[in-house]
Amino acid sequence: KLDDFPWGDFGLESKEDTARFAAWCHAWMRTEEHNFRALPVKERASQDQLLLMWLSTSWGLAFWNQVKAIYDADFAAYVDGLCRRLEADPRGTMEIFRDR
């Protein structure tokens, strides 16, 4: 049944690992989408930091670029804006964690 769903291509060795990875990422991004709606703009800084950290990894960015069409357009545009911030000011994952 793993062949019946387009999990994505993340360079993992098995379909099972790809399915686990994709399922975890989807669950996490749905939580982030909920936070995007639930938190006032002033309180999003820590969530933005987590999203920036995630997008700064090759696997996080690959996941986002492959599946962003399934998320609501406003959230997708917001995350794409964070991607543009990273492109304009590339930083390593640990540098993003130091930002406060």
DOFI-937883 format. One record per residue (C-alpha): x, z, y; residue number from 0; residue in three letters. Coordinates in Angstrom, 1 decimal, padded with zeros to 4 digits. Last residue first. Example, Ala and Ser with C-alpha at 12.3 -4.5 7.8 and 13.67 -1.06 7.14 Angstrom:
% residues 2
<site X="013.7" Z="007.1" Y="-001.1" pos="1" code="SER"/>
<site X="012.3" Z="007.8" Y="-004.5" pos="0" code="ALA"/>
% end
This chain:
% residues 100
<site X="016.5" Z="020.2" Y="035.7" pos="99" code="ARG"/>
<site X="018.7" Z="017.5" Y="034.2" pos="98" code="ASP"/>
<site X="020.9" Z="018.9" Y="031.4" pos="97" code="ARG"/>
<site X="018.6" Z="017.5" Y="028.7" pos="96" code="PHE"/>
<site X="018.9" Z="014.0" Y="030.3" pos="95" code="ILE"/>
<site X="022.7" Z="014.2" Y="030.1" pos="94" code="GLU"/>
<site X="022.3" Z="015.0" Y="026.3" pos="93" code="MET"/>
<site X="020.4" Z="011.8" Y="025.7" pos="92" code="THR"/>
<site X="022.9" Z="009.7" Y="027.5" pos="91" code="GLY"/>
<site X="022.2" Z="008.3" Y="030.9" pos="90" code="ARG"/>
<site X="021.4" Z="004.8" Y="032.2" pos="89" code="PRO"/>
<site X="020.2" Z="004.9" Y="035.8" pos="88" code="ASP"/>
<site X="018.3" Z="001.6" Y="036.5" pos="87" code="ALA"/>
<site X="017.6" Z="001.0" Y="032.9" pos="86" code="GLU"/>
<site X="016.5" Z="004.6" Y="032.4" pos="85" code="LEU"/>
<site X="014.1" Z="004.4" Y="035.3" pos="84" code="ARG"/>
<site X="012.8" Z="001.1" Y="034.0" pos="83" code="ARG"/>
<site X="012.0" Z="002.8" Y="030.7" pos="82" code="CYS"/>
<site X="010.2" Z="005.6" Y="032.6" pos="81" code="LEU"/>
<site X="008.1" Z="002.9" Y="034.2" pos="80" code="GLY"/>
<site X="007.4" Z="001.5" Y="030.7" pos="79" code="ASP"/>
<site X="006.1" Z="005.0" Y="029.8" pos="78" code="VAL"/>
<site X="003.7" Z="004.9" Y="032.7" pos="77" code="TYR"/>
<site X="002.5" Z="001.4" Y="032.0" pos="76" code="ALA"/>
<site X="001.9" Z="002.3" Y="028.4" pos="75" code="ALA"/>
<site X="-000.1" Z="005.4" Y="029.5" pos="74" code="PHE"/>
<site X="-002.2" Z="003.3" Y="031.9" pos="73" code="ASP"/>
<site X="-002.8" Z="000.6" Y="029.2" pos="72" code="ALA"/>
<site X="-003.9" Z="003.0" Y="026.5" pos="71" code="ASP"/>
<site X="-001.7" Z="002.9" Y="023.5" pos="70" code="TYR"/>
<site X="-001.7" Z="000.3" Y="020.7" pos="69" code="ILE"/>
<site X="000.3" Z="-002.2" Y="022.8" pos="68" code="ALA"/>
<site X="003.2" Z="000.2" Y="022.9" pos="67" code="LYS"/>
<site X="004.1" Z="-000.5" Y="019.2" pos="66" code="VAL"/>
<site X="007.3" Z="-002.5" Y="019.0" pos="65" code="GLN"/>
<site X="008.8" Z="-001.7" Y="022.3" pos="64" code="ASN"/>
<site X="008.1" Z="002.0" Y="021.8" pos="63" code="TRP"/>
<site X="009.7" Z="002.2" Y="018.4" pos="62" code="PHE"/>
<site X="012.8" Z="000.3" Y="019.5" pos="61" code="ALA"/>
<site X="013.1" Z="002.6" Y="022.5" pos="60" code="LEU"/>
<site X="012.9" Z="005.7" Y="020.3" pos="59" code="GLY"/>
<site X="015.3" Z="004.2" Y="017.7" pos="58" code="TRP"/>
<site X="018.0" Z="003.3" Y="020.3" pos="57" code="SER"/>
<site X="017.8" Z="006.7" Y="021.9" pos="56" code="THR"/>
<site X="017.3" Z="007.0" Y="025.6" pos="55" code="SER"/>
<site X="013.5" Z="006.6" Y="025.1" pos="54" code="LEU"/>
<site X="013.3" Z="010.0" Y="023.4" pos="53" code="TRP"/>
<site X="015.3" Z="011.7" Y="026.1" pos="52" code="MET"/>
<site X="013.2" Z="010.0" Y="028.8" pos="51" code="LEU"/>
<site X="010.0" Z="011.1" Y="027.1" pos="50" code="LEU"/>
<site X="011.2" Z="014.7" Y="026.8" pos="49" code="LEU"/>
<site X="012.2" Z="014.7" Y="030.5" pos="48" code="GLN"/>
<site X="008.9" Z="013.2" Y="031.5" pos="47" code="ASP"/>
<site X="007.2" Z="016.0" Y="029.6" pos="46" code="GLN"/>
<site X="009.3" Z="018.6" Y="031.5" pos="45" code="SER"/>
<site X="008.5" Z="016.9" Y="034.9" pos="44" code="ALA"/>
<site X="004.8" Z="016.5" Y="034.2" pos="43" code="ARG"/>
<site X="003.6" Z="019.6" Y="036.0" pos="42" code="GLU"/>
<site X="003.3" Z="018.1" Y="039.5" pos="41" code="LYS"/>
<site X="001.3" Z="015.2" Y="038.1" pos="40" code="VAL"/>
<site X="-001.4" Z="017.6" Y="036.7" pos="39" code="PRO"/>
<site X="-001.2" Z="017.8" Y="032.9" pos="38" code="LEU"/>
<site X="-004.1" Z="016.7" Y="030.6" pos="37" code="ALA"/>
<site X="-003.9" Z="012.9" Y="030.8" pos="36" code="ARG"/>
<site X="-000.1" Z="012.5" Y="030.3" pos="35" code="PHE"/>
<site X="-000.2" Z="015.5" Y="027.9" pos="34" code="ASN"/>
<site X="-002.7" Z="013.5" Y="025.7" pos="33" code="HIS"/>
<site X="-000.4" Z="010.5" Y="025.8" pos="32" code="GLU"/>
<site X="002.5" Z="012.7" Y="024.9" pos="31" code="GLU"/>
<site X="000.6" Z="014.1" Y="021.9" pos="30" code="THR"/>
<site X="-000.3" Z="010.5" Y="020.9" pos="29" code="ARG"/>
<site X="003.5" Z="009.7" Y="021.2" pos="28" code="MET"/>
<site X="004.4" Z="012.5" Y="018.8" pos="27" code="TRP"/>
<site X="001.9" Z="011.5" Y="016.2" pos="26" code="ALA"/>
<site X="002.9" Z="007.8" Y="016.5" pos="25" code="HIS"/>
<site X="006.6" Z="008.8" Y="016.2" pos="24" code="CYS"/>
<site X="005.9" Z="010.9" Y="013.0" pos="23" code="TRP"/>
<site X="003.9" Z="008.1" Y="011.4" pos="22" code="ALA"/>
<site X="006.5" Z="005.5" Y="012.3" pos="21" code="ALA"/>
<site X="009.3" Z="007.6" Y="010.8" pos="20" code="PHE"/>
<site X="007.4" Z="008.4" Y="007.6" pos="19" code="ARG"/>
<site X="006.4" Z="004.7" Y="007.2" pos="18" code="ALA"/>
<site X="010.0" Z="003.5" Y="007.7" pos="17" code="THR"/>
<site X="011.3" Z="006.1" Y="005.3" pos="16" code="ASP"/>
<site X="008.8" Z="005.0" Y="002.7" pos="15" code="GLU"/>
<site X="009.6" Z="001.3" Y="003.3" pos="14" code="LYS"/>
<site X="013.2" Z="002.1" Y="002.5" pos="13" code="SER"/>
<site X="016.6" Z="001.6" Y="004.0" pos="12" code="GLU"/>
<site X="015.8" Z="002.0" Y="007.7" pos="11" code="LEU"/>
<site X="016.6" Z="-000.7" Y="010.2" pos="10" code="GLY"/>
<site X="013.7" Z="000.2" Y="012.6" pos="9" code="PHE"/>
<site X="011.4" Z="-002.7" Y="011.8" pos="8" code="ASP"/>
<site X="007.8" Z="-001.8" Y="012.4" pos="7" code="GLY"/>
<site X="005.0" Z="-000.1" Y="010.4" pos="6" code="TRP"/>
<site X="003.0" Z="-003.3" Y="010.0" pos="5" code="PRO"/>
<site X="000.5" Z="-002.0" Y="007.4" pos="4" code="PHE"/>
<site X="-000.5" Z="-003.5" Y="004.1" pos="3" code="ASP"/>
<site X="003.0" Z="-003.5" Y="002.6" pos="2" code="ASP"/>
<site X="003.0" Z="000.3" Y="002.3" pos="1" code="LEU"/>
<site X="000.0" Z="000.0" Y="000.0" pos="0" code="LYS"/>
% end
